[in-house]
Amino acid sequence: MDEADYIVVESTYGDRHHDPEPVPAQLERVVTRAVERGGAIIVPAFAIGRTQELMYHLSGLEKAGRIPRLPTYVDSPMAIEATEIYCAHPEEFEGDVRGMVMDRNCPLHCGDFHLARTAEESRAINAIRGPVLIISASGMATGGRVLHHLKLRLPDSRTTVLLVGYQARGTRGRLLQEGAKTLKMLGEEIRVRAHVETVHGLSAHADADGLMRWLRTTAGPPKRVFVVHGDSEPAKALASRISAELGWLATVPAYRDRFTID
């Protein structure tokens, strides 16, 4: 970053650190345990970006023999379309990935791979028993097809719900992450017996140290830093850290606050 008079910085993870363990190792552990339990792995994942990154890591683990080959369903029309665009443009990749895509061996496919485009194909997944990987939107379980899979399989103690991104306060994903015993969806209260796992390293948001590293790249101190896009606790924690470590004026704006920019 060059010199800046004012900086606006997000604070999603402004009070915490990502797990230093590599993402593939975290995924390997979660998948291995889920397979041992013999149940489904349901991954609420955003259709563009998160689904493809997750598939890339799972494909690599499978090819390395670190996880078994599983029936894999991508149940999101938008995610399917987006993945096809990724795989159609090898020029946008680097290194080995570019070569794999050009050889029509797209690293965004893994397992016994299935695409559920229609509602009928989505419903057919309900009949699958045993270990199966279901990736479906939305990423915080606020809507979309993933709700139908959660409603069916949350009461089963063999099920694993894998959260692969930030879960905002008040969302079903956050409630699951915090250990909710029941969850309201599709007009019903659903009992939660499933195991809930989180892999933080797949989040697109930097942790507190990452945000501070970025701020330190500026050529000089700004007049003010506005700390936004985070719950109140992480936002305040990051603002305090900026003030303490950098000596800058850091403000967490409230709704409808106004500031005059010189």
Salt bridges, closest charged atoms under 4 A:
GLU10 OE2 - HIS205 ND1 2.90
ASP15 OD1 - ARG16 NE 3.02
GLU21 OE1 - ARG29 NH1 2.86
GLU28 OE1 - ARG66 NH2 2.78
GLU62 OE2 - ARG69 NH1 3.31
ASP75 OD1 - ARG145 NH1 2.62
ASP75 OD2 - HIS149 NE2 2.63
GLU81 OE2 - ARG117 NH1 3.60
GLU84 OE2 - ARG117 NH2 2.41
GLU91 OE2 - HIS89 ND1 2.77
ASP112 OD1 - HIS114 NE2 3.28
ASP156 OD2 - ARG158 NH2 2.89
GLU178 OE2 - ARG174 NE 2.94
GLU188 OE2 - LYS151 NZ 2.87
ASP209 OD2 - HIS17 NE2 3.34
ASP209 OD1 - ARG241 NH2 2.80
ASP231 OD2 - ARG169 NH2 3.95
ASP231 OD2 - ARG174 NH1 3.47
GLU233 OE1 - ARG169 NH2 2.96
GLU245 OE1 - ARG216 NH2 2.72
GLU245 OE2 - ARG241 NE 2.80
